[in-house]
Amino acid sequence: MAINILSEPREKEYQRLIQYAFKISKTFVFSMQSEILVYYPIPKILKELESYKIDESKAFYYPQIDYYNHEAMFYFYECNEVAKAIIMEAVKGLYEWKCPFYQRI
């Protein structure tokens, strides 16, 4: 089922989106440029989610999520209530996950 997002979900809309995603998914993934971890400390959210990490890998192309980047790291996590709470607390809108907000998350 396709979902079209026409404007940024924020606050309660964002929370409903995350609740729905965790309801229908067993895992979620973060991707991050490998070089970020060379110049910056590990983001707080990765530390908070460490207990729920299933796997991490570096891949040039990851077909399951249709993503190509020669320097990307993928971090896979289980969907559970604690991880959901961490995600919902980390940012208040979907587009806040962009790199300029790195220091915040």
C-alpha positions as a Markdown table, in Angstrom:
| # | Residue | x | y | z |
|---|---|---|---|---|
| 1 | Met | 0.0 | 0.0 | 0.0 |
| 2 | Ala | 1.5 | 3.3 | -1.1 |
| 3 | Ile | 1.3 | 6.4 | 1.2 |
| 4 | Asn | 1.7 | 9.8 | -0.4 |
| 5 | Ile | 3.0 | 12.5 | 2.0 |
| 6 | Leu | 2.1 | 15.9 | 0.6 |
| 7 | Ser | 3.4 | 18.1 | 3.4 |
| 8 | Glu | 5.7 | 17.5 | 6.4 |
| 9 | Pro | 4.0 | 15.5 | 9.2 |
| 10 | Arg | 4.7 | 17.4 | 12.4 |
| 11 | Glu | 3.9 | 16.9 | 16.1 |
| 12 | Lys | 0.7 | 14.7 | 16.4 |
| 13 | Glu | 0.7 | 13.8 | 12.6 |
| 14 | Tyr | 4.3 | 12.7 | 12.9 |
| 15 | Gln | 3.5 | 10.7 | 16.0 |
| 16 | Arg | 0.6 | 9.0 | 14.2 |
| 17 | Leu | 2.9 | 8.2 | 11.3 |
| 18 | Ile | 5.5 | 6.6 | 13.5 |
| 19 | Gln | 2.8 | 4.7 | 15.4 |
| 20 | Tyr | 1.5 | 3.3 | 12.1 |
| 21 | Ala | 5.0 | 2.5 | 10.8 |
| 22 | Phe | 5.8 | 0.5 | 14.0 |
| 23 | Lys | 2.5 | -1.3 | 13.9 |
| 24 | Ile | 3.0 | -2.7 | 10.4 |
| 25 | Ser | 6.8 | -3.1 | 10.5 |
| 26 | Lys | 9.2 | -5.5 | 12.3 |
| 27 | Thr | 12.3 | -3.5 | 11.6 |
| 28 | Phe | 13.5 | 0.0 | 10.6 |
| 29 | Val | 16.7 | 1.3 | 9.2 |
| 30 | Phe | 18.8 | 4.5 | 9.5 |
| 31 | Ser | 21.3 | 5.3 | 6.9 |
| 32 | Met | 24.2 | 7.6 | 7.5 |
| 33 | Gln | 27.3 | 8.8 | 5.6 |
| 34 | Ser | 30.3 | 6.8 | 6.9 |
| 35 | Glu | 32.4 | 9.9 | 6.9 |
| 36 | Ile | 30.1 | 11.6 | 9.4 |
| 37 | Leu | 31.3 | 9.3 | 12.2 |
| 38 | Val | 34.9 | 10.2 | 11.3 |
| 39 | Tyr | 34.3 | 13.9 | 12.0 |
| 40 | Tyr | 31.4 | 13.8 | 14.6 |
| 41 | Pro | 30.7 | 11.8 | 17.7 |
| 42 | Ile | 28.2 | 9.0 | 17.5 |
| 43 | Pro | 24.7 | 10.5 | 17.5 |
| 44 | Lys | 22.8 | 10.3 | 20.8 |
| 45 | Ile | 19.9 | 8.4 | 19.1 |
| 46 | Leu | 22.2 | 5.6 | 17.9 |
| 47 | Lys | 23.5 | 5.2 | 21.5 |
| 48 | Glu | 19.9 | 5.1 | 22.8 |
| 49 | Leu | 18.9 | 2.5 | 20.2 |
| 50 | Glu | 22.0 | 0.3 | 20.6 |
| 51 | Ser | 20.1 | -2.4 | 22.6 |
| 52 | Tyr | 17.6 | -2.8 | 19.7 |
| 53 | Lys | 20.1 | -2.9 | 16.9 |
| 54 | Ile | 19.8 | -6.1 | 14.8 |
| 55 | Asp | 22.6 | -5.4 | 12.3 |
| 56 | Glu | 24.7 | -2.8 | 10.6 |
| 57 | Ser | 26.4 | -2.9 | 7.2 |
| 58 | Lys | 28.1 | -0.7 | 4.7 |
| 59 | Ala | 26.7 | -1.2 | 1.2 |
| 60 | Phe | 27.1 | 0.6 | -2.1 |
| 61 | Tyr | 23.6 | -0.4 | -3.1 |
| 62 | Tyr | 20.9 | -1.8 | -0.9 |
| 63 | Pro | 18.1 | -3.1 | -3.2 |
| 64 | Gln | 15.5 | -3.7 | -0.4 |
| 65 | Ile | 15.2 | 0.0 | 0.2 |
| 66 | Asp | 16.3 | 1.2 | -3.3 |
| 67 | Tyr | 19.2 | 3.2 | -2.1 |
| 68 | Tyr | 22.6 | 3.8 | -3.7 |
| 69 | Asn | 25.5 | 5.6 | -2.0 |
| 70 | His | 29.1 | 4.7 | -2.0 |
| 71 | Glu | 29.7 | 5.7 | 1.6 |
| 72 | Ala | 26.5 | 4.8 | 3.4 |
| 73 | Met | 26.2 | 2.9 | 6.6 |
| 74 | Phe | 22.9 | 1.1 | 7.4 |
| 75 | Tyr | 21.8 | 0.5 | 10.9 |
| 76 | Phe | 18.9 | -1.9 | 11.3 |
| 77 | Tyr | 16.7 | -1.9 | 14.5 |
| 78 | Glu | 13.8 | -3.9 | 15.8 |
| 79 | Cys | 10.4 | -2.2 | 16.1 |
| 80 | Asn | 9.2 | -2.2 | 19.7 |
| 81 | Glu | 7.6 | 0.2 | 22.1 |
| 82 | Val | 10.9 | 1.5 | 23.6 |
| 83 | Ala | 12.5 | 2.1 | 20.2 |
| 84 | Lys | 9.2 | 3.8 | 19.1 |
| 85 | Ala | 9.4 | 6.2 | 22.1 |
| 86 | Ile | 13.0 | 7.0 | 21.4 |
| 87 | Ile | 12.2 | 7.8 | 17.7 |
| 88 | Met | 9.1 | 9.9 | 18.7 |
| 89 | Glu | 11.1 | 11.9 | 21.2 |
| 90 | Ala | 14.2 | 12.5 | 18.9 |
| 91 | Val | 12.5 | 14.9 | 16.5 |
| 92 | Lys | 9.0 | 16.4 | 16.1 |
| 93 | Gly | 8.7 | 16.2 | 12.3 |
| 94 | Leu | 9.6 | 13.8 | 9.5 |
| 95 | Tyr | 12.0 | 16.2 | 7.7 |
| 96 | Glu | 14.0 | 16.9 | 10.8 |
| 97 | Trp | 15.9 | 13.7 | 10.1 |
| 98 | Lys | 18.0 | 15.6 | 7.4 |
| 99 | Cys | 21.7 | 15.9 | 7.9 |
| 100 | Pro | 21.7 | 19.6 | 9.0 |
| 101 | Phe | 19.9 | 18.4 | 12.2 |
| 102 | Tyr | 22.6 | 15.8 | 12.9 |
| 103 | Gln | 23.8 | 17.4 | 16.1 |
| 104 | Arg | 20.3 | 17.5 | 17.4 |
| 105 | Ile | 19.6 | 13.8 | 17.1 |
